[in-house]
Amino acid sequence: MTYHPRSRQPYLIVPRHLAGPNPDATTTAAHVLQAAGWHIEHTPDHTDYSDPGGLRQARHLADVADPRRPGQPLMTWEFTASPVCGGPAAWTAWFCRDTPPEFIAAFAAAFADDTPLPAPGIFPHYLQPPTSPEHATTLLAEAGWRRDLRNGASAWYGPRRQVAVITPRFPDTSHRGASNWLCAARRATDATVLWLALACPHTPTHLVAALCRAITDPTPVPRRTPPGPDTGALTITHPA
C-alpha cells in the first residue's frame, strides 16, 4: 500500500500503543484541563495548569530536548496532587513527549474528574491511598495481556511483547527498593523506546487504571502520517 502523508482524511491505526504522537489531536490533556475550568499560566518554558482549589497541578514542558541526556525520552507532561495548597506533592506522574495523546488525555480526564464518589472517603479521589495494583492490571488481563513475575517484578506484556506495564514496589523500612509504575512500548526491530510513562507508587490506583484502559482500548486512533515499518505490526485503514 502507498501512504500519502498529510492526506485529507487521517489513517485509522490499531493497536493504539504503536500509533505514535499526533500533533493534530483534537482531544489532548490540555483540552481536558481547560474544559474542566483549570487555571492556565503560560511561560516560555512550560504551561502550568491548576484546579480551582490549588491541590491538583499539571505542567506541560516546552518540547525542547535536554542536551544533558541525549537520546533519552523527553518527559513533557507532569501531574501532581498535594494535600495542602502549595505543599509538597503526594504523588507525581510523568509522560514522555511521544506518548500517544489519547493516553495522557485519559489520565488527565480521570485526574480532573470531580464527579462525587459513590462512597466518599475522607480524601478527595486524587489523594486516595493506592489500592492493590490488580485494580488497574485486571484491565490488562481482560485484554489478553500476559503476566511475568520473574526477578521479583510484576510485568504485564501486551501483544508481541512490544508494550508493557510494570507494577510498583513500595520502599522498605530503610526507604530503599521503591520503584514506579512503568508503562512503555518499544519498536519491533530493536529495543528503542517509542514512549513511556511513569507514576510513583503513591499514585491513586484508579488513575493508573484509567491509563491502562486507554492503552488496551481496541478503538482505532487517527493519524495523518502512519508509523514507519520498523514500529511493528499494525492495522491501518483509510476512510474513503
C-alpha positions as CSV (number, residue, x, y, z in Angstrom):
1,M,0.0,0.0,0.0
2,T,1.2,3.5,-0.8
3,Y,0.8,6.0,2.0
4,H,0.3,9.7,1.4
5,P,1.2,11.8,4.5
6,R,-1.0,14.8,5.4
7,S,-3.8,13.4,3.3
8,R,-7.3,14.9,3.7
9,Q,-8.7,12.0,5.8
10,P,-6.5,10.6,8.6
11,Y,-5.4,6.9,8.8
12,L,-7.0,4.8,11.5
13,I,-4.5,2.8,13.4
14,V,-4.5,-0.2,15.8
15,P,-3.0,-1.1,18.1
16,R,-3.0,2.4,19.6
17,H,0.1,1.9,21.7
18,L,2.1,1.8,18.4
19,A,0.3,4.7,16.7
20,G,2.8,7.3,18.0
21,P,2.2,11.0,18.7
22,N,-0.4,13.1,17.0
23,P,0.3,16.9,16.5
24,D,-3.3,17.2,15.1
25,A,-5.0,15.7,18.1
26,T,-8.3,17.4,18.9
27,T,-8.5,16.0,22.4
28,T,-5.4,16.4,24.5
29,A,-4.6,16.7,28.2
30,A,-4.5,20.5,27.6
31,H,-8.0,20.5,26.2
32,V,-9.3,18.3,29.0
33,L,-7.9,20.5,31.8
34,Q,-9.1,23.7,30.0
35,A,-12.6,22.3,29.7
36,A,-12.5,21.4,33.4
37,G,-12.0,25.1,34.2
38,W,-8.5,24.8,35.5
39,H,-6.3,28.0,35.7
40,I,-3.7,28.2,33.0
41,E,-0.4,30.1,33.2
42,H,2.0,30.3,30.2
43,T,5.7,30.8,30.4
44,P,8.4,30.5,27.7
45,D,9.4,27.1,29.1
46,H,6.2,25.5,30.2
47,T,2.5,25.8,30.7
48,D,1.1,25.3,34.2
49,Y,-2.5,24.1,35.0
50,S,-4.1,24.1,38.4
51,D,-7.5,23.2,39.6
52,P,-9.7,25.8,41.3
53,G,-8.7,24.6,44.8
54,G,-5.0,24.6,44.0
55,L,-4.4,21.0,45.1
56,R,-4.0,19.5,41.6
57,Q,-1.4,20.6,39.2
58,A,-0.2,19.7,35.7
59,R,2.8,21.1,33.8
60,H,3.4,20.8,30.1
61,L,7.0,21.4,29.3
62,A,8.2,23.0,26.1
63,D,9.3,20.4,23.5
64,V,13.0,21.1,23.8
65,A,15.5,18.2,24.0
66,D,17.7,18.1,27.1
67,P,21.4,18.3,25.9
68,R,22.5,16.7,29.1
69,R,20.6,13.5,28.3
70,P,20.9,12.8,24.5
71,G,18.8,10.0,23.2
72,Q,16.7,9.9,26.4
73,P,12.9,10.1,26.2
74,L,11.8,13.7,26.9
75,M,9.3,13.9,29.7
76,T,6.9,16.7,28.8
77,W,3.8,16.2,31.0
78,E,3.9,16.1,34.8
79,F,0.9,15.6,37.1
80,T,0.9,16.1,40.8
81,A,-1.5,16.4,43.7
82,S,-0.9,17.9,47.2
83,P,-2.9,17.7,50.4
84,V,-2.5,21.4,51.0
85,C,-2.2,24.3,48.6
86,G,1.4,24.9,47.9
87,G,2.6,21.9,49.8
88,P,4.8,19.0,48.7
89,A,3.3,16.6,46.2
90,A,1.7,13.4,47.5
91,W,2.5,11.7,44.2
92,T,3.7,12.5,40.7
93,A,3.2,11.0,37.2
94,W,5.2,11.8,34.1
95,F,4.6,11.2,30.3
96,C,7.2,11.4,27.6
97,R,6.8,13.6,24.5
98,D,5.9,10.7,22.1
99,T,3.2,9.1,24.3
100,P,0.0,8.8,22.3
101,P,-2.0,11.8,23.3
102,E,-5.1,9.6,23.9
103,F,-3.3,8.1,26.9
104,I,-2.3,11.4,28.5
105,A,-5.8,12.8,27.9
106,A,-7.4,9.7,29.6
107,F,-5.2,10.2,32.6
108,A,-5.9,13.9,32.7
109,A,-9.7,13.3,32.4
110,A,-9.6,10.9,35.4
111,F,-7.5,13.3,37.4
112,A,-9.7,16.3,36.7
113,D,-13.0,14.4,37.2
114,D,-14.9,16.0,40.1
115,T,-17.9,13.6,39.9
116,P,-18.8,12.7,43.6
117,L,-17.6,9.3,44.6
118,P,-20.3,6.6,45.2
119,A,-18.8,6.1,48.7
120,P,-16.9,9.3,49.6
121,G,-13.9,8.9,51.8
122,I,-12.0,11.4,53.9
123,F,-9.8,12.3,51.0
124,P,-10.7,13.5,47.5
125,H,-10.3,10.9,44.8
126,Y,-6.9,12.3,43.6
127,L,-5.5,11.9,47.1
128,Q,-6.9,8.4,47.9
129,P,-4.3,6.0,49.1
130,P,-3.3,3.5,46.4
131,T,-5.0,0.1,46.5
132,S,-3.9,-3.2,45.1
133,P,-2.3,-3.0,41.7
134,E,-4.7,-5.6,40.5
135,H,-7.4,-2.9,40.4
136,A,-5.5,-1.5,37.4
137,T,-4.0,-4.6,35.9
138,T,-7.2,-6.5,35.8
139,L,-7.9,-4.5,32.6
140,L,-4.7,-5.8,31.1
141,A,-5.7,-9.4,31.9
142,E,-9.1,-8.9,30.4
143,A,-7.4,-7.6,27.2
144,G,-5.3,-10.8,27.0
145,W,-2.0,-9.5,28.2
146,R,0.4,-11.9,29.8
147,R,1.9,-11.5,33.3
148,D,5.6,-12.1,34.1
149,L,6.7,-12.4,37.7
150,R,10.4,-13.1,37.1
151,N,13.1,-11.2,39.1
152,G,10.6,-10.1,41.7
153,A,8.8,-7.7,39.3
154,S,5.2,-8.0,38.2
155,A,5.2,-7.1,34.5
156,W,2.3,-7.3,32.1
157,Y,3.1,-7.7,28.4
158,G,0.7,-6.9,25.5
159,P,0.7,-8.4,22.0
160,R,4.1,-9.3,20.6
161,R,5.6,-8.1,23.9
162,Q,6.1,-4.6,22.5
163,V,4.1,-2.9,25.2
164,A,4.4,-3.4,29.0
165,V,3.0,-2.2,32.3
166,I,5.2,-2.9,35.4
167,T,3.6,-2.5,38.8
168,P,5.4,-0.5,41.5
169,R,7.2,-1.5,44.7
170,F,7.0,0.5,47.9
171,P,10.2,1.2,49.8
172,D,11.2,-1.0,52.7
173,T,11.7,0.3,56.2
174,S,15.1,1.7,55.1
175,H,13.4,3.6,52.3
176,R,15.1,1.5,49.7
177,G,13.8,-0.7,46.9
178,A,11.0,1.6,45.7
179,S,10.0,1.5,42.0
180,N,7.4,3.4,40.0
181,W,4.6,2.3,37.8
182,L,6.1,2.0,34.3
183,C,4.2,1.9,31.1
184,A,6.2,1.7,27.8
185,A,6.3,0.5,24.3
186,R,9.2,-0.4,22.1
187,R,9.9,-0.7,18.4
188,A,9.6,-4.2,16.8
189,T,13.1,-4.3,15.3
190,D,15.1,-3.4,18.4
191,A,14.8,-2.1,22.0
192,T,14.3,1.5,21.0
193,V,11.6,3.0,23.3
194,L,8.7,4.5,21.5
195,W,7.2,6.1,24.5
196,L,7.0,5.7,28.3
197,A,5.0,6.9,31.3
198,L,5.9,6.7,35.0
199,A,3.8,7.1,38.1
200,C,5.1,7.0,41.7
201,P,3.9,4.2,43.9
202,H,1.5,6.5,45.8
203,T,-0.4,7.5,42.7
204,P,-4.1,6.6,43.2
205,T,-4.7,3.3,41.6
206,H,-7.8,4.4,39.7
207,L,-5.8,7.0,37.8
208,V,-3.4,4.2,36.6
209,A,-6.5,2.1,35.8
210,A,-7.7,5.0,33.5
211,L,-4.3,4.8,31.7
212,C,-4.5,1.0,31.4
213,R,-8.0,1.3,30.0
214,A,-6.8,3.8,27.4
215,I,-3.8,1.6,26.4
216,T,-5.9,-1.5,25.9
217,D,-8.8,0.2,24.1
218,P,-9.2,-1.6,20.8
219,T,-10.7,1.5,19.1
220,P,-8.5,2.8,16.2
221,V,-6.9,6.2,16.6
222,P,-6.5,8.7,13.8
223,R,-3.1,9.8,12.5
224,R,-2.2,11.9,9.4
225,T,1.1,10.1,9.0
226,P,1.3,6.3,9.7
227,P,4.3,5.0,11.7
228,G,7.2,3.5,9.9
229,P,7.6,-0.2,9.1
230,D,10.0,-0.8,12.0
231,T,7.4,0.2,14.5
232,G,5.7,-3.2,14.4
233,A,2.6,-5.0,13.1
234,L,-0.2,-2.5,12.6
235,T,-3.7,-2.5,11.1
236,I,-4.1,0.7,9.1
237,T,-7.2,1.7,7.3
238,H,-8.1,4.9,5.4
239,P,-11.6,6.2,5.2
240,A,-12.8,6.7,1.6
